[in-house]
């Protein structure tokens, strides 16, 4: 099919990120190289931008999961806000067995509920609240009606003050506090609507003193640790200490899941740099964030958060309604395509699908659209990307090695970059330099290999590192040629992170010509 005539077959198996080109082209630099590279690979290669897909009823079957992974999902997210423990356990087993059968490195991400405030039961599951009416939010659990409702976190009454806004159902209903007493809050309705059971409630003006981890979160993180999940997303982060608390809990359980902080509160924005530093990655959760702050500044915040994550060398994921129309429709809207492309232009490592793959009618197609948009968007040459300094090379040897790898690869027009890594750190930092050539991360750890699936432009490979130089060179040549990333005569850069070589090595870079033997 001509690449201009429509979308590809989304359920067809895809080759590794950035490879191989057919026919193979010599590496050049700049925009001309990008156009040449993409023109020869319109339907052969995957986007470098990674895809996080949420599992749910639409994909919780062997056929549904296979379609999701074949279409290009790199990370599968389990949303602990929905479903029962046995369903989550089955989903873990399904992802692991399907990815192993397909030979794909797929990471698992558990998403903790966090201290989400929700209404309790409402009469007949829906009552109409009129603008100008008065509503009591009370401590005691009651069946809600137009006069009073209860919530799952009575502790909020200790922090709310007169004048604070109260937003229900993502801001569809808007109230403000007119009085606060020991029994609850009296609120005046500014914008009315339908009150429904279990809908979320936000207090964007209130500095809530609620625990970062609820009892349910404690139970869920134990399950995540037992399941060996590569990532754990922390919801409603307010400050860096929240991330530290979760890290301590994981350490006590002997788990090494990487922590992804969800930026979705005004307080998180205020403490952003410290949260990024404390985390292993960040999700820009635009849904609740757009309720907590003026929705008009969310696009600017998305760009600022993405850039700060890039400078800090942390992966960043853009989430919420990326392809919301595809929950029902087989094709996205033009606005959604532009939204996805804009996230990639901003420098996002990954984009996240929620309802689109959890309950949508076209889960594999939605993943395929993300990949297709990624391929076309990444063809655009953004010179500004090269001007962003990643980390402080004076303070971190691995940052310096990654920066040198990027410079050498660009200067010599390397066909590919091979990164040997024990923990994935060097691969993560090289990824942040947005090299427009394959980056193959080689590790001997199956867990690290799966974790690397989140990093932009990185193709993870599992292999033991030979002890002798000749064996190392032969292994690199075999990996590159068998994977289609490079061929005889091509120049490649081979990099080693600190600790991958014997004798306390601090990192090495080799320029190598692929052998034809």
SESELO-599131 format. One record per residue (C-alpha): residue in one letter; y, x, z. Coordinates in Angstrom, 2 decimals, padded with zeros to 5 digits. Layout:
BEGIN
  rest        Y        X        Z
     A        Y        X        Z
...
***
This chain:
BEGIN
  rest        Y        X        Z
     X   000.00   000.00   000.00
     X   003.47   001.29  -000.82
     X   005.25   002.26   002.37
     X   008.24   000.12   001.39
     X   006.19  -003.02   000.83
     X   005.48  -003.92   004.46
     X   003.87  -002.87   007.67
     X   000.67  -000.82   007.73
     X  -002.75  -001.83   009.03
     X  -001.96  -001.55   012.74
     X  -005.56  -001.61   013.87
     X  -006.63   001.35   011.75
     X  -007.44   004.51   013.69
     X  -004.57   007.01   013.63
     X  -004.59   010.79   013.64
     X  -003.05   012.87   016.42
     X   000.70   013.00   016.93
     X   002.57   014.81   014.14
     X  -000.48   015.67   012.07
     X  -001.84   016.26   009.59
     X   000.38   016.24   006.50
     X  -001.30   015.46   003.18
     X  -000.77   017.54   001.16
     X   000.21   020.16   003.72
     X   003.79   021.36   003.23
     X   005.25   024.73   004.25
     X   007.43   024.49   007.32
     X   011.17   024.57   006.73
     X   014.06   023.66   008.99
     X   016.75   021.02   009.30
     X   017.11   017.61   007.72
     X   015.55   018.64   004.40
     X   012.35   019.63   006.19
     X   012.25   016.34   008.08
     X   012.59   014.27   004.93
     X   009.97   016.36   003.11
     X   007.60   016.15   006.07
     X   007.92   012.40   006.47
     X   007.76   011.62   002.76
     X   004.30   013.16   002.62
     X   003.12   011.41   005.79
     X   004.39   007.83   005.54
     X   001.14   006.30   006.67
     X  -000.78   009.35   007.81
     X   000.95   010.45   010.98
     X   001.83   008.91   014.32
     X   005.27   008.70   015.78
     X   006.13   011.38   018.32
     X   007.54   008.69   020.62
     X   004.81   007.50   022.96
     X   003.84   003.88   023.64
     X   003.09   002.32   027.03
     X   001.24  -001.00   026.72
     X   000.56  -003.46   029.54
     X  -002.97  -004.84   029.80
     X  -003.41  -008.56   030.41
     X  -005.42  -011.56   029.24
     X  -004.56  -010.78   025.60
     X  -006.10  -007.30   025.76
     X  -008.59  -007.38   028.66
     X  -011.62  -007.54   026.37
     X  -013.45  -004.69   024.58
     X  -012.11  -005.90   021.22
     X  -008.58  -006.36   022.53
     X  -008.49  -002.93   024.21
     X  -009.91  -001.17   021.17
     X  -007.27  -002.79   018.98
     X  -004.56  -001.70   021.40
     X  -005.70   001.94   021.52
     X  -006.40   002.21   017.80
     X  -002.94   000.85   017.10
     X  -001.50   003.72   019.14
     X  -001.12   002.92   022.83
     X  -000.90   006.24   024.70
     X  -000.57   004.86   028.24
     X  -002.02   001.59   029.54
     X  -000.07  -000.07   032.35
     X  -001.60  -002.28   035.03
     X   001.04  -004.57   036.52
     X  -000.03  -005.16   040.11
     X   002.35  -008.12   040.34
     X  -000.18  -010.12   038.36
     X  -003.94  -010.48   038.52
     X  -006.59  -009.95   041.17
     X  -008.15  -006.72   042.36
     X  -011.41  -007.31   040.51
     X  -009.46  -007.87   037.27
     X  -007.61  -004.60   037.82
     X  -010.89  -002.80   038.48
     X  -012.38  -004.18   035.26
     X  -009.25  -003.14   033.35
     X  -009.56   000.45   034.62
     X  -013.18   000.63   033.54
     X  -012.32  -000.91   030.17
     X  -009.55   001.58   029.44
     X  -011.65   004.56   030.49
     X  -014.75   003.52   028.53
     X  -012.84   002.54   025.39
     X  -010.69   005.67   025.29
     X  -013.76   007.86   025.85
     X  -015.68   006.11   023.07
     X  -012.75   006.51   020.67
     X  -012.09   010.10   021.74
     X  -008.47   009.34   022.65
     X  -006.53   010.78   025.62
     X  -005.13   007.65   027.28
     X  -003.36   007.66   030.64
     X  -003.44   004.85   033.20
     X  -000.26   003.73   034.95
     X  -000.35   001.44   037.98
     X   002.89  -000.47   038.57
     X   003.51  -001.35   042.22
     X   005.18  -004.67   042.99
     X   007.73  -003.16   045.36
     X   009.98  -005.21   047.65
     X   010.60  -007.97   045.12
     X   012.21  -011.01   046.74
     X   010.72  -014.28   045.49
     X   011.10  -017.95   046.30
     X   008.16  -019.59   048.03
     X   006.75  -022.92   046.92
     X   009.21  -025.41   045.44
     X   008.58  -029.18   045.44
     X   006.73  -030.24   042.26
     X   007.21  -026.59   041.16
     X   010.67  -027.44   039.79
     X   013.88  -029.03   041.11
     X   017.31  -029.16   039.48
     X   020.13  -027.41   041.34
     X   023.60  -028.57   040.28
     X   026.71  -026.41   040.16
     X   028.95  -027.03   043.19
     X   026.03  -028.03   045.42
     X   025.08  -026.29   048.66
     X   021.71  -024.59   049.14
     X   020.27  -023.18   052.35
     X   017.96  -020.16   052.12
     X   016.09  -020.40   055.42
     X   013.89  -018.07   057.45
     X   011.14  -020.55   058.21
     X   008.62  -021.19   055.42
     X   009.29  -024.60   053.87
     X   008.52  -026.39   050.64
     X   011.73  -025.95   048.72
     X   013.97  -028.72   047.38
     X   017.61  -029.11   046.32
     X   018.77  -028.64   049.94
     X   016.81  -025.60   051.12
     X   014.32  -022.97   050.03
     X   012.37  -020.10   051.62
     X   011.64  -016.58   050.42
     X   008.88  -014.02   050.96
     X   011.20  -011.54   052.76
     X   013.10  -013.16   055.63
     X   014.42  -009.70   056.61
     X   017.10  -010.02   053.92
     X   019.02  -012.41   056.22
     X   019.88  -009.49   058.49
     X   021.79  -007.71   055.71
     X   023.46  -010.42   053.60
     X   027.14  -011.12   054.24
     X   029.60  -013.85   053.31
     X   030.70  -013.41   049.71
     X   027.52  -011.64   048.57
     X   026.07  -012.94   045.32
     X   022.64  -014.57   045.22
     X   021.00  -014.60   041.78
     X   017.79  -016.50   041.02
     X   015.49  -016.25   037.99
     X   017.14  -013.13   036.49
     X   020.59  -014.58   037.06
     X   019.96  -017.94   035.38
     X   021.06  -019.55   038.68
     X   024.07  -018.01   040.44
     X   025.23  -018.62   043.99
     X   027.29  -016.86   046.64
     X   026.93  -016.76   050.44
     X   029.42  -018.91   052.33
     X   027.87  -018.59   055.79
     X   025.17  -016.53   057.51
     X   023.45  -017.34   060.80
     X   020.19  -016.62   062.62
     X   018.37  -019.34   060.72
     X   019.38  -018.30   057.21
     X   022.10  -018.29   054.59
     X   024.29  -021.07   053.30
     X   025.08  -020.63   049.62
     X   027.37  -022.40   047.15
     X   025.95  -022.82   043.64
     X   028.26  -021.43   040.95
     X   025.85  -021.85   038.01
     X   023.06  -024.41   038.34
     X   019.63  -024.62   036.81
     X   015.96  -025.26   037.53
     X   014.55  -023.83   040.76
     X   010.88  -022.92   040.32
     X   008.24  -021.54   042.66
     X   007.84  -017.74   042.79
     X   010.99  -016.98   040.81
     X   012.77  -013.76   041.70
     X   015.88  -013.60   043.87
     X   018.40  -010.75   043.69
     X   021.20  -009.77   046.08
     X   023.10  -007.17   044.02
     X   025.97  -006.83   046.54
     X   023.74  -006.45   049.60
     X   022.48  -003.14   050.97
     X   019.04  -004.39   051.88
     X   017.13  -002.46   054.53
     X   013.67  -003.33   053.30
     X   010.67  -000.98   053.16
     X   010.12   000.81   049.86
     X   006.41  -000.03   050.12
     X   005.15  -003.43   051.16
     X   001.74  -004.07   052.71
     X   000.54  -005.16   049.28
     X   001.85  -001.91   047.76
     X  -000.05   000.12   050.37
     X  -003.25  -001.65   049.35
     X  -002.54  -001.26   045.63
     X  -001.75   002.45   045.88
     X  -005.05   003.03   047.66
     X  -006.79   001.34   044.74
     X  -004.76   003.45   042.28
     X  -005.77   006.61   044.13
     X  -009.45   005.63   044.13
     X  -009.21   004.87   040.40
     X  -007.65   008.25   039.60
     X  -004.64   006.78   037.82
     X  -002.50   009.42   036.16
     X   000.78   007.62   036.90
     X   002.08   005.26   039.58
     X   005.33   003.36   038.95
     X   007.48   002.60   042.00
     X   009.46  -000.63   041.68
     X   012.92  -001.32   043.09
     X   013.63   002.27   044.03
     X   016.90   002.47   045.95
     X   017.08   006.12   046.93
     X   015.21   009.41   046.49
     X   013.64   009.02   049.93
     X   011.66   006.05   048.57
     X   009.96   008.38   046.09
     X   009.30   010.89   048.86
     X   007.64   008.19   050.95
     X   005.25   007.30   048.13
     X   004.50   010.96   047.47
     X   003.58   011.40   051.10
     X   001.27   008.40   051.01
     X  -000.48   009.73   047.90
     X  -000.87   013.19   049.46
     X  -002.46   011.63   052.54
     X  -004.96   009.91   050.25
     X  -005.69   013.16   048.42
     X  -004.34   011.70   045.15
     X  -002.24   013.54   042.58
     X  -000.88   010.59   040.58
     X   002.52   011.37   039.11
     X   005.31   009.08   040.31
     X   007.50   007.21   037.84
     X   010.62   005.73   039.45
     X   011.83   002.43   038.05
     X   015.62   002.30   037.84
     X   016.41  -001.38   038.34
     X   018.83  -001.58   041.27
     X   022.51  -000.76   041.66
     X   021.69   001.57   044.54
     X   019.28   003.55   042.34
     X   022.07   004.12   039.84
     X   024.24   005.46   042.67
     X   021.53   007.96   043.70
     X   020.27   008.63   040.17
     X   020.23   012.44   040.02
     X   018.38   012.76   043.32
     X   015.83   010.14   042.25
     X   015.21   011.92   038.94
     X   014.73   015.21   040.76
     X   012.28   013.65   043.23
     X   010.24   011.87   040.53
     X   007.84   012.95   037.80
     X   009.36   010.47   035.35
     X   011.64   007.45   035.11
     X   011.47   003.93   033.70
     X   014.73   002.26   032.70
     X   013.75  -001.27   033.75
     X   016.49  -003.18   031.97
     X   015.45  -006.63   033.24
     X   016.32  -006.45   036.92
     X   018.89  -003.73   036.20
     X   020.76  -006.22   034.00
     X   020.83  -008.62   036.93
     X   021.90  -006.06   039.54
     X   024.76  -004.66   037.45
     X   027.01  -006.06   034.74
     X   024.69  -006.58   031.78
     X   027.37  -005.18   029.46
     X   026.99  -001.70   030.96
     X   023.19  -001.58   030.71
     X   023.27   000.06   027.21
     X   025.58   002.77   028.55
     X   023.37   003.27   031.60
     X   020.32   003.54   029.34
     X   021.95   006.41   027.47
     X   023.19   008.14   030.63
     X   019.83   007.89   032.41
     X   017.97   009.11   029.31
     X   020.26   012.12   028.91
     X   020.05   013.06   032.59
     X   016.26   012.85   032.45
     X   016.22   015.07   029.40
     X   018.41   017.67   031.08
     X   016.14   017.56   034.14
     X   013.01   017.86   031.99
     X   011.59   014.51   033.12
     X   010.01   011.96   030.76
     X   011.90   008.68   030.46
     X   010.50   005.30   029.41
     X   012.62   002.40   028.13
     X   011.31  -001.02   029.14
     X   011.95  -004.78   029.02
     X   011.84  -007.08   026.01
     X   011.48  -004.31   023.42
     X   009.68  -006.74   021.08
     X   009.90  -009.98   023.07
     X   009.76  -012.21   020.00
     X   006.32  -010.78   019.18
     X   004.85  -012.58   022.17
     X   004.64  -015.47   019.70
     X   005.69  -014.09   016.31
     X   003.78  -011.63   014.12
     X   007.00  -009.84   013.13
     X   009.91  -008.56   015.24
     X   013.56  -009.51   014.89
     X   015.98  -007.06   013.28
     X   017.79  -006.75   016.59
     X   014.57  -005.71   018.34
     X   013.84  -003.07   015.72
     X   017.35  -001.69   016.20
     X   016.86  -001.72   019.98
     X   013.66   000.32   019.70
     X   015.25   002.76   017.26
     X   018.27   003.14   019.51
     X   016.04   004.05   022.47
     X   014.44   006.75   020.33
     X   017.84   008.02   019.19
     X   018.86   008.19   022.85
     X   015.96   010.57   023.47
     X   013.38   008.35   025.15
     X   009.90   009.81   025.52
     X   008.25   006.40   025.41
     X   008.87   002.69   025.04
     X   007.05   000.08   027.11
     X   005.59  -003.27   026.13
     X   005.01  -005.92   028.80
     X   004.29  -009.52   027.83
     X   003.92  -008.46   024.20
     X   000.52  -006.86   024.92
     X  -000.38  -008.60   028.19
     X  -000.18  -012.23   027.07
     X   001.19  -012.08   023.52
     X  -000.54  -013.39   020.42
     X  -000.18  -010.11   018.50
     X  -000.72  -007.18   020.92
     X  -002.05  -004.61   018.43
     X   000.58  -005.58   015.89
     X   003.33  -005.07   018.48
     X   002.06  -001.56   019.22
     X   001.87  -000.88   015.49
     X   005.47  -001.98   014.99
     X   006.63   000.46   017.68
     X   004.76   003.28   015.99
     X   006.10   002.34   012.56
     X   009.70   002.17   013.81
     X   009.17   005.48   015.60
     X   008.00   007.27   012.46
     X   010.98   006.06   010.44
     X   013.51   006.66   013.22
     X   012.29   010.18   013.94
     X   012.91   011.08   010.28
     X   016.63   011.01   010.99
     X   018.04   014.45   011.80
     X   020.00   014.43   015.05
     X   021.58   017.84   015.43
     X   023.09   016.86   018.80
     X   019.63   016.97   020.37
     X   019.58   020.75   020.04
     X   022.74   021.12   022.12
     X   021.27   019.71   025.33
     X   020.23   022.39   027.82
     X   016.94   021.57   029.54
     X   016.81   022.63   033.17
     X   018.10   025.85   034.72
     X   016.35   028.85   033.14
     X   017.80   031.15   035.80
     X   015.96   029.31   038.56
     X   012.69   028.35   036.86
     X   010.49   030.69   034.84
     X   008.69   027.84   033.06
     X   012.02   026.38   031.92
     X   012.91   029.78   030.44
     X   009.55   030.05   028.66
     X   009.92   026.55   027.20
     X   013.44   027.30   025.97
     X   012.22   030.52   024.35
     X   009.29   028.72   022.71
     X   011.66   026.22   021.11
     X   014.03   028.94   019.90
     X   011.27   031.10   018.42
     X   009.55   028.14   016.74
     X   012.79   027.06   015.10
     X   013.87   030.59   014.13
     X   010.64   031.50   012.33
     X   009.95   028.02   010.94
     X   006.63   027.83   012.78
     X   004.17   025.34   011.40
     X   003.05   024.32   014.91
     X   003.31   025.22   018.59
     X   000.26   025.63   020.82
     X   000.88   025.42   024.57
     X  -001.83   026.47   027.03
     X  -001.12   024.73   030.30
     X  -002.84   024.27   033.65
     X  -000.62   021.52   035.08
     X   001.18   020.19   032.00
     X   004.60   021.43   033.12
     X   005.20   023.81   030.21
     X   004.14   021.14   027.70
     X   006.51   018.66   029.34
     X   009.46   021.04   029.08
     X   008.68   022.03   025.49
     X   008.46   018.32   024.66
     X   012.04   017.84   025.85
     X   013.30   020.20   023.11
     X   012.29   017.63   020.46
     X   010.68   020.12   018.07
     X   010.13   018.59   014.64
     X   006.71   020.20   014.32
     X   003.36   019.57   016.03
     X   003.10   020.56   019.69
     X  -000.54   020.90   020.73
     X  -001.02   021.12   024.49
     X  -004.36   022.69   025.45
     X  -005.72   022.25   028.95
     X  -009.10   022.55   030.64
     X  -008.38   019.54   032.89
     X  -009.33   016.07   031.64
     X  -006.80   014.54   034.07
     X  -003.97   016.73   032.78
     X  -004.98   015.94   029.20
     X  -004.62   012.22   029.85
     X  -001.34   012.75   031.68
     X   000.04   014.68   028.70
     X  -000.36   011.53   026.59
     X   003.03   010.34   027.88
     X   005.03   013.34   026.66
     X   007.05   012.97   023.46
     X   005.51   014.71   020.44
     X   002.64   016.28   022.38
     X  -000.98   016.11   021.18
     X  -003.27   016.85   024.17
     X  -006.48   018.81   023.60
     X  -009.26   019.65   026.07
     X  -010.59   023.21   025.84
     X  -011.48   026.20   027.98
     X  -009.28   029.26   027.54
     X  -011.32   032.29   026.39
     X  -010.89   035.37   028.53
     X  -010.49   037.82   025.64
     X  -007.68   037.98   023.10
     X  -010.01   037.79   020.10
     X  -011.64   034.66   021.48
     X  -008.25   033.16   022.19
     X  -007.03   033.69   018.63
     X  -010.25   032.26   017.20
     X  -009.93   029.19   019.43
     X  -006.32   028.61   018.36
     X  -007.26   028.90   014.67
     X  -010.15   026.48   015.11
     X  -008.03   023.92   016.98
     X  -005.24   024.01   014.42
     X  -007.37   023.87   011.30
     X  -009.85   021.29   012.57
     X  -007.00   019.06   013.77
     X  -005.11   019.48   010.50
     X  -002.00   020.81   012.25
     X  -001.92   024.15   010.39
     X  -003.90   026.18   007.89
     X  -004.57   029.77   006.79
     X  -001.39   031.79   006.43
     X   000.76   029.50   008.57
     X   002.92   031.02   011.31
     X   002.45   029.39   014.70
     X   003.79   030.00   018.18
     X   001.30   030.21   021.06
     X   002.71   029.89   024.57
     X   001.20   030.28   028.04
     X   002.67   028.72   031.15
     X   002.90   030.66   034.40
     X  -000.51   030.80   036.03
     X  -002.59   030.34   032.87
     X  -003.16   034.08   032.53
     X  -004.71   036.42   035.05
     X  -002.84   038.73   037.39
     X   000.09   036.50   038.32
     X   001.45   036.31   034.78
     X   004.85   034.61   034.49
     X   004.43   033.21   031.01
     X   003.89   034.64   027.52
     X   004.73   033.82   023.90
     X   002.74   035.00   020.87
     X   003.66   034.67   017.18
     X   000.43   034.29   015.26
     X  -000.64   033.86   011.64
     X  -003.53   031.42   011.27
     X  -006.60   033.14   009.87
     X  -008.46   031.95   006.79
     X  -011.81   033.07   008.14
***
